[in-house]
Amino acid sequence: MVSACYRASRSHFNHLPIQHIINPPRDMFDAKLARQLAIHILTVEFDIPRRRLVKILALARTTIYGAVCTIDERLYDPVFERAYCRISARAQDLFMATMREASMQEDAA
């Protein structure tokens, strides 16, 4: 799920290397926004508890909480909301494709 969310976020921010989304440099606000989107999708769309994300992503609780709040505030903008919906749908598609591929490999073995 984490990989799917990072890759989906990168599909919208294709000028960023995936490493900058995972660990954004201080001066790259678009990288920070891309990570915040991935965190929000993990929390809201994939329903992963924030406490679990703290351990999975090795981030502070305040970072997770801040990311969710930032995206929640920005979702009031219809343009941002449409982009968010596209990124979220892409993350879910990527995750399901990965699950199907794993299932097919398991069946073949």
TIDREN-484190 format. One record per residue (C-alpha): residue in three letters; z, y, x. Coordinates in steps of 0.25 Angstrom, whole numbers, plus 5000, padded with zeros to 4 digits. Layout:
<mardos>
<mardo><residuo>ALA</residuo><c3>Z</c3><c2>Y</c2><c1>X</c1></mardo>
...
</mardos>
This chain:
<mardos>
<mardo><residuo>MET</residuo><c3>5000</c3><c2>5000</c2><c1>5000</c1></mardo>
<mardo><residuo>VAL</residuo><c3>5004</c3><c2>5010</c2><c1>5011</c1></mardo>
<mardo><residuo>SER</residuo><c3>4990</c3><c2>5007</c2><c1>5018</c1></mardo>
<mardo><residuo>ALA</residuo><c3>4983</c3><c2>5009</c2><c1>5005</c1></mardo>
<mardo><residuo>CYS</residuo><c3>4990</c3><c2>5022</c2><c1>5002</c1></mardo>
<mardo><residuo>TYR</residuo><c3>4987</c3><c2>5028</c2><c1>5016</c1></mardo>
<mardo><residuo>ARG</residuo><c3>4972</c3><c2>5023</c2><c1>5016</c1></mardo>
<mardo><residuo>ALA</residuo><c3>4971</c3><c2>5029</c2><c1>5002</c1></mardo>
<mardo><residuo>SER</residuo><c3>4977</c3><c2>5042</c2><c1>5007</c1></mardo>
<mardo><residuo>ARG</residuo><c3>4968</c3><c2>5042</c2><c1>5019</c1></mardo>
<mardo><residuo>SER</residuo><c3>4955</c3><c2>5040</c2><c1>5010</c1></mardo>
<mardo><residuo>HIS</residuo><c3>4958</c3><c2>5054</c2><c1>5004</c1></mardo>
<mardo><residuo>PHE</residuo><c3>4962</c3><c2>5060</c2><c1>5018</c1></mardo>
<mardo><residuo>ASN</residuo><c3>4951</c3><c2>5053</c2><c1>5026</c1></mardo>
<mardo><residuo>HIS</residuo><c3>4952</c3><c2>5063</c2><c1>5037</c1></mardo>
<mardo><residuo>LEU</residuo><c3>4966</c3><c2>5058</c2><c1>5041</c1></mardo>
<mardo><residuo>PRO</residuo><c3>4968</c3><c2>5045</c2><c1>5049</c1></mardo>
<mardo><residuo>ILE</residuo><c3>4978</c3><c2>5036</c2><c1>5042</c1></mardo>
<mardo><residuo>GLN</residuo><c3>4988</c3><c2>5038</c2><c1>5053</c1></mardo>
<mardo><residuo>HIS</residuo><c3>4989</c3><c2>5052</c2><c1>5049</c1></mardo>
<mardo><residuo>ILE</residuo><c3>4992</c3><c2>5048</c2><c1>5035</c1></mardo>
<mardo><residuo>ILE</residuo><c3>5003</c3><c2>5038</c2><c1>5039</c1></mardo>
<mardo><residuo>ASN</residuo><c3>5009</c3><c2>5048</c2><c1>5048</c1></mardo>
<mardo><residuo>PRO</residuo><c3>5004</c3><c2>5062</c2><c1>5046</c1></mardo>
<mardo><residuo>PRO</residuo><c3>5004</c3><c2>5072</c2><c1>5057</c1></mardo>
<mardo><residuo>ARG</residuo><c3>5013</c3><c2>5085</c2><c1>5054</c1></mardo>
<mardo><residuo>ASP</residuo><c3>5001</c3><c2>5094</c2><c1>5053</c1></mardo>
<mardo><residuo>MET</residuo><c3>4992</c3><c2>5086</c2><c1>5044</c1></mardo>
<mardo><residuo>PHE</residuo><c3>4996</c3><c2>5089</c2><c1>5030</c1></mardo>
<mardo><residuo>ASP</residuo><c3>4984</c3><c2>5080</c2><c1>5024</c1></mardo>
<mardo><residuo>ALA</residuo><c3>4990</c3><c2>5068</c2><c1>5032</c1></mardo>
<mardo><residuo>LYS</residuo><c3>5003</c3><c2>5071</c2><c1>5026</c1></mardo>
<mardo><residuo>LEU</residuo><c3>4997</c3><c2>5072</c2><c1>5012</c1></mardo>
<mardo><residuo>ALA</residuo><c3>4990</c3><c2>5059</c2><c1>5014</c1></mardo>
<mardo><residuo>ARG</residuo><c3>5003</c3><c2>5052</c2><c1>5017</c1></mardo>
<mardo><residuo>GLN</residuo><c3>5010</c3><c2>5058</c2><c1>5006</c1></mardo>
<mardo><residuo>LEU</residuo><c3>4999</c3><c2>5053</c2><c1>4996</c1></mardo>
<mardo><residuo>ALA</residuo><c3>5000</c3><c2>5039</c2><c1>5002</c1></mardo>
<mardo><residuo>ILE</residuo><c3>5015</c3><c2>5039</c2><c1>5000</c1></mardo>
<mardo><residuo>HIS</residuo><c3>5014</c3><c2>5044</c2><c1>4986</c1></mardo>
<mardo><residuo>ILE</residuo><c3>5004</c3><c2>5034</c2><c1>4982</c1></mardo>
<mardo><residuo>LEU</residuo><c3>5013</c3><c2>5023</c2><c1>4989</c1></mardo>
<mardo><residuo>THR</residuo><c3>5025</c3><c2>5028</c2><c1>4981</c1></mardo>
<mardo><residuo>VAL</residuo><c3>5019</c3><c2>5032</c2><c1>4967</c1></mardo>
<mardo><residuo>GLU</residuo><c3>5006</c3><c2>5023</c2><c1>4966</c1></mardo>
<mardo><residuo>PHE</residuo><c3>5011</c3><c2>5010</c2><c1>4973</c1></mardo>
<mardo><residuo>ASP</residuo><c3>5026</c3><c2>5012</c2><c1>4969</c1></mardo>
<mardo><residuo>ILE</residuo><c3>5032</c3><c2>5010</c2><c1>4982</c1></mardo>
<mardo><residuo>PRO</residuo><c3>5046</c3><c2>5016</c2><c1>4982</c1></mardo>
<mardo><residuo>ARG</residuo><c3>5049</c3><c2>5027</c2><c1>4992</c1></mardo>
<mardo><residuo>ARG</residuo><c3>5060</c3><c2>5020</c2><c1>4999</c1></mardo>
<mardo><residuo>ARG</residuo><c3>5050</c3><c2>5009</c2><c1>5002</c1></mardo>
<mardo><residuo>LEU</residuo><c3>5040</c3><c2>5019</c2><c1>5007</c1></mardo>
<mardo><residuo>VAL</residuo><c3>5050</c3><c2>5025</c2><c1>5017</c1></mardo>
<mardo><residuo>LYS</residuo><c3>5051</c3><c2>5011</c2><c1>5023</c1></mardo>
<mardo><residuo>ILE</residuo><c3>5036</c3><c2>5008</c2><c1>5023</c1></mardo>
<mardo><residuo>LEU</residuo><c3>5031</c3><c2>5021</c2><c1>5028</c1></mardo>
<mardo><residuo>ALA</residuo><c3>5043</c3><c2>5024</c2><c1>5037</c1></mardo>
<mardo><residuo>LEU</residuo><c3>5044</c3><c2>5038</c2><c1>5031</c1></mardo>
<mardo><residuo>ALA</residuo><c3>5056</c3><c2>5046</c2><c1>5027</c1></mardo>
<mardo><residuo>ARG</residuo><c3>5060</c3><c2>5046</c2><c1>5012</c1></mardo>
<mardo><residuo>THR</residuo><c3>5058</c3><c2>5061</c2><c1>5012</c1></mardo>
<mardo><residuo>THR</residuo><c3>5043</c3><c2>5059</c2><c1>5017</c1></mardo>
<mardo><residuo>ILE</residuo><c3>5040</c3><c2>5049</c2><c1>5006</c1></mardo>
<mardo><residuo>TYR</residuo><c3>5047</c3><c2>5058</c2><c1>4995</c1></mardo>
<mardo><residuo>GLY</residuo><c3>5040</c3><c2>5070</c2><c1>5000</c1></mardo>
<mardo><residuo>ALA</residuo><c3>5027</c3><c2>5063</c2><c1>5000</c1></mardo>
<mardo><residuo>VAL</residuo><c3>5029</c3><c2>5059</c2><c1>4985</c1></mardo>
<mardo><residuo>CYS</residuo><c3>5033</c3><c2>5072</c2><c1>4981</c1></mardo>
<mardo><residuo>THR</residuo><c3>5022</c3><c2>5080</c2><c1>4988</c1></mardo>
<mardo><residuo>ILE</residuo><c3>5011</c3><c2>5071</c2><c1>4981</c1></mardo>
<mardo><residuo>ASP</residuo><c3>5018</c3><c2>5072</c2><c1>4968</c1></mardo>
<mardo><residuo>GLU</residuo><c3>5018</c3><c2>5087</c2><c1>4969</c1></mardo>
<mardo><residuo>ARG</residuo><c3>5003</c3><c2>5087</c2><c1>4973</c1></mardo>
<mardo><residuo>LEU</residuo><c3>4999</c3><c2>5078</c2><c1>4961</c1></mardo>
<mardo><residuo>TYR</residuo><c3>5000</c3><c2>5090</c2><c1>4952</c1></mardo>
<mardo><residuo>ASP</residuo><c3>4987</c3><c2>5094</c2><c1>4958</c1></mardo>
<mardo><residuo>PRO</residuo><c3>4975</c3><c2>5087</c2><c1>4950</c1></mardo>
<mardo><residuo>VAL</residuo><c3>4966</c3><c2>5087</c2><c1>4963</c1></mardo>
<mardo><residuo>PHE</residuo><c3>4977</c3><c2>5081</c2><c1>4971</c1></mardo>
<mardo><residuo>GLU</residuo><c3>4981</c3><c2>5071</c2><c1>4960</c1></mardo>
<mardo><residuo>ARG</residuo><c3>4966</c3><c2>5066</c2><c1>4959</c1></mardo>
<mardo><residuo>ALA</residuo><c3>4966</c3><c2>5064</c2><c1>4974</c1></mardo>
<mardo><residuo>TYR</residuo><c3>4979</c3><c2>5057</c2><c1>4974</c1></mardo>
<mardo><residuo>CYS</residuo><c3>4974</c3><c2>5047</c2><c1>4963</c1></mardo>
<mardo><residuo>ARG</residuo><c3>4962</c3><c2>5044</c2><c1>4971</c1></mardo>
<mardo><residuo>ILE</residuo><c3>4971</c3><c2>5041</c2><c1>4983</c1></mardo>
<mardo><residuo>SER</residuo><c3>4981</c3><c2>5033</c2><c1>4975</c1></mardo>
<mardo><residuo>ALA</residuo><c3>4970</c3><c2>5025</c2><c1>4969</c1></mardo>
<mardo><residuo>ARG</residuo><c3>4964</c3><c2>5022</c2><c1>4983</c1></mardo>
<mardo><residuo>ALA</residuo><c3>4977</c3><c2>5017</c2><c1>4988</c1></mardo>
<mardo><residuo>GLN</residuo><c3>4978</c3><c2>5008</c2><c1>4976</c1></mardo>
<mardo><residuo>ASP</residuo><c3>4964</c3><c2>5003</c2><c1>4978</c1></mardo>
<mardo><residuo>LEU</residuo><c3>4966</c3><c2>5001</c2><c1>4993</c1></mardo>
<mardo><residuo>PHE</residuo><c3>4979</c3><c2>4993</c2><c1>4991</c1></mardo>
<mardo><residuo>MET</residuo><c3>4973</c3><c2>4984</c2><c1>4980</c1></mardo>
<mardo><residuo>ALA</residuo><c3>4961</c3><c2>4981</c2><c1>4989</c1></mardo>
<mardo><residuo>THR</residuo><c3>4971</c3><c2>4977</c2><c1>5000</c1></mardo>
<mardo><residuo>MET</residuo><c3>4979</c3><c2>4968</c2><c1>4991</c1></mardo>
<mardo><residuo>ARG</residuo><c3>4966</c3><c2>4962</c2><c1>4986</c1></mardo>
<mardo><residuo>GLU</residuo><c3>4961</c3><c2>4959</c2><c1>5000</c1></mardo>
<mardo><residuo>ALA</residuo><c3>4974</c3><c2>4953</c2><c1>5004</c1></mardo>
<mardo><residuo>SER</residuo><c3>4974</c3><c2>4944</c2><c1>4992</c1></mardo>
<mardo><residuo>MET</residuo><c3>4960</c3><c2>4939</c2><c1>4995</c1></mardo>
<mardo><residuo>GLN</residuo><c3>4964</c3><c2>4936</c2><c1>5010</c1></mardo>
<mardo><residuo>GLU</residuo><c3>4976</c3><c2>4929</c2><c1>5005</c1></mardo>
<mardo><residuo>ASP</residuo><c3>4967</c3><c2>4921</c2><c1>4995</c1></mardo>
<mardo><residuo>ALA</residuo><c3>4958</c3><c2>4918</c2><c1>5006</c1></mardo>
<mardo><residuo>ALA</residuo><c3>4969</c3><c2>4912</c2><c1>5015</c1></mardo>
</mardos>
